[in-house]
Amino acid sequence: EMTWQSCEGAEVDNSGKIEFVDAGKRGTVVRAIIAYESPAGFVGQMLAKLFGREPRIQARRDLHRFKQL
């Protein structure tokens, strides 16, 4: 398990936790919990989602690449 918290004054305040759970012959289950404050509020969230920069989208993409390794 790994946890983090952004430093004071970070461009995007965020925190999270990643858990790795043994799934036997199936490999490893990876769970990611990410919380963040968009700098521009709701409008910023929508723009980030539109351009594929929203953390949920990025995390899914990154976890998918990690799984391929």
N, C-alpha and C positions, 0 to 999 in steps of 0.2 A: 504494500500500500504506500502511495506517495500523496502528499498534500502540498498545497502551495497557497500563498497569498501575495498579491502584487505589492510592491513597495509604495510608500506614500508618494504621491505626485505622479504615479504612472499614467501614461496616456489613456489607458483603459483599465479601470479598477476591476480586478478579477480574483477569483479564488477557485479552488477545485480539489478534487480527490480522484485518484486512479487506483482501482483495485484489480489485482490479478488473482484469479481463482482457478485452481487445478480442476480440469474437466476430464481427468482420466485419459482414455484413448482418444478422446475428441480434441485434446490440446489444452488450451487455457482460455477462460472467459475473461474478457477485459471490460470493466465497467468504468465509465468516466462521468463524473458529475462536475459541471462547470457553471459558475455563476459570474456574471459580469454586469457592469453598468455602462451602457452605451453613452459615449460623450455627448451625442446629440439627441438623447432620449429616443422616443418612438420613431421619429423620422430617421434618425441615424440607424436604428435597427432595420428599418425597411430598406434603406439604401444599401446597407451591408448585405442583407439577404439578396437583394437584386443583383449585386455584383459578386456573389459567392464568397463574401468575406465574413459572413455571420459565423460565430464560433461553433454552433451546432453543425453547420455544413462542413466547416474545416475539420472538425474533430472526426466526423464520419469518414471523410476522405482520408485523413491521416491514419485512422484505425484500420481502414481497409488496406492501405499500403503496408502498414505494419503486419497485418495478417498474411499478406502475400510473401513476406520474408520468412 
